[in-house]
Amino acid sequence: MNLYNSHTYLDDLDIIIKNFPIINELQGNSILITGATGLICSAVADLLLRYNETVNEVIHVYVAGRDENRAKNRFNRYCNKPYFHFVKYDATSHNGFPFHFDYIVHGASNAAPVDFQAHQIDTMLDNFNGLYELLSYAEKHAVKSTLFISSSEVYGKKDTLKPFSEDEYGYVDILGPRSAYPSSKRAAETLCACFSNEKNVHTVIARPGHIYGPTAKRSDNRVSSAFAYDAADGKDLVMKSDGSQIRSYCYMLDTASAIIMVLLKGNQAEAYNISNPNSVITIREMAEMLAESAGVNTSFSPPSEEEKRAFNPMKNSSLKSEKLQKLGWKGLFDAKTGLEHTVRIIREAENECAGMNMVVC
């Protein structure tokens, strides 16, 4: 799938660029993005690359990952541009960086439940050791700001059904089957605070809620991603619960703009929830919006024991976003619009690619 063949995707990027002039502050700077082919960070990279293309300014974008061919296939529109750079990177290993970065966004981590349950050790190392290396680099090279992408899962489980604010925490079973993900995210956030307090390194933390969009891979088994691809394929959506759980859904391009806002304007060693108040809905509502946009139906099938183990235990994991909004951010795509665009973009991108070879640099 080549997202750049979707005019809807390019239009959505342009909408963000037009409405977020703060991106101009990155002109002439360089930014390292780890996890750059993932759901969130590929959207961040696309936003900056599209900015270079349309505004005719230069932000040097360093895309970090293990597989150069995969990265260049993903960013095929830009991989021959002078502002695009690939960096060989493995968050579980030591990496040497023969470049200077003004900003760092660390998003390399297993994020889908099936991945962080199957690769628990790597999940811990990606988040903690990977971040330690980047913060050490930031201290040595006077990086302007380093942003760690955490998760709403750091909040754990609590008894009330109120949305989480940044200073509220519930219970995490540190020995449970899902514990590698929230526990390593919590520890990495503390590491950010330690580098800030002890070394005066400018660190900021983003806590995304449930992010969706066409930058998700087909292999992503998170419910919003799986449902989006099923809907785009014309398949009925099979729910494994009653769908009453409340989630803060956010379109990945709104998430990308929020990350840039926090990177540039966030207070040192503070965390910011990423949540669009116009997209706080139940799982069932999310599924119904996708089904309606694609002309398919929803149904229910009892979950297997393995599927149950991957479930997020929170009945209401919605997030308060007032702190982020005070920085000047707002979401531009409500749930209905974002979910409709997700299905449309997948279909446009895959239809355009049918019978065509992917451009490889």
N, C-alpha and C positions, 0 to 999 in steps of 0.2 A: 504494500500500500504506500503510495506517495501522496502525503498530505498536501504537498504544494500543487497538486493537480486539482485541488478543491478550491473553487473561487470563494466559497463560503468561509473556509479556513483563512485564506489570505485577507478577506474582508474583515473577519473578526480580529485578526492581528492589527489591522489598520485602525479599527475602532479603539482598541486599547491604546495604541500609540498616539492617536489624536487626543484622547481624553486624559493622558498621563504625561504631561510635559516634564515631569520630574526625571524621565529617562534622559533628558538632555544633559543632566548632571554627570552622566557616565561618558560623555564625549571625550575622546582622547585617552581614556583609561582602558585597562585590561582587566578581564574578569575570568577566573577559573571556575568552572562548573563541573562538579563530580556527579556521577549518576546521570549524565547528560542525555542518555537515550531513554530515560524513564518517563513515566507519566507526567510528573511535575517539571523536572529540570529540562526536558526536551522542549516544553512550552516556554520556559524562561529563555533558553537559547534561541528558539525561533523568534521570540519577541525582539531580542536584541539584534539578531541577524536581519530580520525584516526592517527594523529601524535603520540599520546601515544602508539597506537597499533603497528605501523610499525617501529618507531624509538626506542621503548623501553625506553622512558623517561617519566617523570611524570609532567604533567600540571594538577593541580586540577581544574576541570570544574564544577562550581556550576550553575546548570540549574534552573532558577527561573520561577515559573508559578503558576496558580491557581489550576490546576488539575494534581495531581501526577500520576494517571493512564495514562492519555494522554501523559505526558512527558516520562514516562517509556516505553510506547508502541512506541513512536516516536524514542527513543534512545535505543531500545531493545537490540541491539548488545553490548551495553556498560553498561547497567544499573546495572550490578553486579560487575563491575570493581571498584577497590578501588579509582580510580581517578575521578569517576562520583558521583556527589552529587545532590540530588533534594532539592530545597528550596521552601517552600510554600510562595507565593508572590502574592500580589494584589496591583497594582500601585495606585489604588484609596484609599487605606487604609494605616494605619500605620503598618509597619512591623518591627519586631525585628530580628536582625541578630546575632545569637550566634556563628558566625564564623568570621575569618579574611580573607579579600580579598585584594590581591595586586593590582588587576585591576578590573574595572567595565565597562561593555558595557550595556547601557540602550536602549533597543529596544522595550520595551512594549508600544504598542500604536495601536489603530485601524488605519489601513492603507488603506483598501479597501473603495472606495467611498460609497458603500451601508452601510458600518459599521459606518463610521464617520459622515454620515448624520443621521443615525438612533440613534446613541448614542453620541450626540454632547457633553454633559456634561462629560461623562466618557473620551472622547477623550481629552478634555481640561485637565482633572485631571491627566490622564495617563502621559501626556507629561510634565506638569508643577509641580504638587504636587509630582508625582512619582520621578521626577528628583531632586526636592528640598530635599527629604528624602535621596536620594543616595549621593548627594553632601554634605549634613550634615554629613553623615557617613564617607565620604571620608576625610573631614576635621578632624574629631575626631580621625580617625584611620590611618592617613597618607597614604592613598591609593596613589600608584605611578602615576596612570593616570585613569581618568574617561572619557569615550567617550559617547557622546550623538548622537544617530542616528536621524538626522533631515530629511529634504526632499528638493528636488528641488522646491517644491511648495512655499517655503519661498520667492522665487524671484517674485512671482506674475505675473502680466501681463504688458508687455511693448510694445511700438509701433514698435521697430526695430525687425528684425528677426535674429539678431546675437546671438550666444551662450552666455550664462551667465557666467561671471567670479564671483569669490567669493565676490567682493565688489560692485556688481550691484544689485539694487532692483527695482522692478516695483510695480504696484498697486494691493492691495488686498482689496476686498470689505469686510470689517470686519463684516458686518451684513448680508452677503450673505449666502445661504444654505450650502456652503462648507467651511465657514470661520473658524469653530472650528479647523480644521486640520492645515491649514497654519498659522493661528494666534497663536495657542498654540505652534507650532514649533518655530515661531519667538520669542515668549516670553521665551521659554525654552532656546534658544540660548543666549538670553540676560542674563538669570539667570546664565548660564555657565560663561559668561564674568564677572558678578558681583562676583561670588565666586572666580574667579581667581584674580580679581583686589583687592577685599577687604580682602579675606581670604588666598590668595596665594594657592588655590587648583588647582592642575594641571588638567585642563579640555581641551578636544578637541572635535571638532564637525565634523561629517561626513554628507555630503549632497548627498545621493544617487539620481540618476536619476530614470529611469524606469527599475526596477529590475525584472528579470524573471528566471524561472527555475523550476525543478521538486519538489523543497521543498515547493512550493505554495500548498495550500490546494485546493481541488476540489470546495469548497465553495467560493473561492476567485474570485470576479467578475471583477477584473482588466482585461483589454482586453488581455494582453499577457498571463495571466494565463488561462482565459476562452478559448482562442483560442488554447493554448497548449493541454489542456485536450480534447477539441473537435477534434483536429487533431489526437491525440493519439487514440481516440475512432473511428476514421474513418469517422467523420462527416465533412461535408462542413462548411467552416467558413463564417459566415454571418456578414458583416460589417455594421455599423450604421452611417458611414460618408464616405467621399471620401478617407479618409486615408492619406491626404496630410500633416498632422501635423508631425513635426520633433521631434523625441525623442532621448534621450541618453539611449539606452538599454544596460544592462550589465548583464551578466551571474552571477547567485548568488554566485558561488564559486570565481569568480574574485572579486565580491563585498566583500566577506568574507576576502580575502587576503588584500584588500584595507583597510578594517576596522582595521585589525591587524597592518598594516603598520602605519596608522594614530594614533592608540592607543599608539604605541611604539615610533614613530619618529615625530609625529605632534607637532608643536609649541604650547605652552600653550595659551589657549583662542582663537585659530584660527580655521577657518572652511575650509574644503577640499571637493571639488566636487568629487564624484565618477562617472566617465564616461570613458568608453573604446572608444577611438577615432576610433576604427575599427568597432564600433557598433552604430554609429549615423546614423539612418535611419528613414524613414517615417513609420507610422503605416501600410500603405498598403504594404510596402516592408517587414515588419515584418510578416504580415499575409501571404504573398506570399511565404516567406521562410518556414514558418511552413507548409503551404499547400503542397508545393513541397516535403518536407521531409517525409510527411505522405501519399502522393498520393491522396489528396483530392482537392476540388475546393473552390474558394471564390465567394461570391455573395453579393448583397447589399439589405438591407431592411430599410425603414425609421425608425428612432428612435421614441420612445414614449416620451411624455413630461417628464415623470419621468426619463427616460434614459438621456435626454438632460440635466437635472439638475445635473447629476453626472459627466458630461463631464468636463475634464480639459480645461479651457478656452485658454490656451496658444497654439498659432500656432507653435511656435518653443521653446521648453523647453530644448533644448540641452545644455550641460554644457561643459565649458572648463576644462580640467584636467591637465594642465601644472603644477599646484602647487602640485598636488598629485604625478605626475610623477617625480618631482624633489626630492621627498623623496626616490625614487628608485623603485616605483611601476610600473608595466605594466600589461595590460590585456593579458591573455593567450588564451582566447576564443573569436574569432570574432563572429559577429552576425550569420552568416551562421552555423558555427560549434556549437555555444552554443544552437541555436534553434533546430538543428538536434539532439543534445545530449539530449535536454529536452524531445522531443518526444520519443526517443529511451529508455531513462531511465524510463519514465512513463510506457511504454509498458513492458519493462523487469521486473520492480518491480511488476506490477500488474499481469503479466502472471505467475511469480514465486509464487505469493501469492494465485493464484486461487486454491481453495480447501484446503488451509492450514490455520492453526490457527496462529494468531500473537503471538510471544513470549512475555510473560509478566513476569516482575521480581517480 
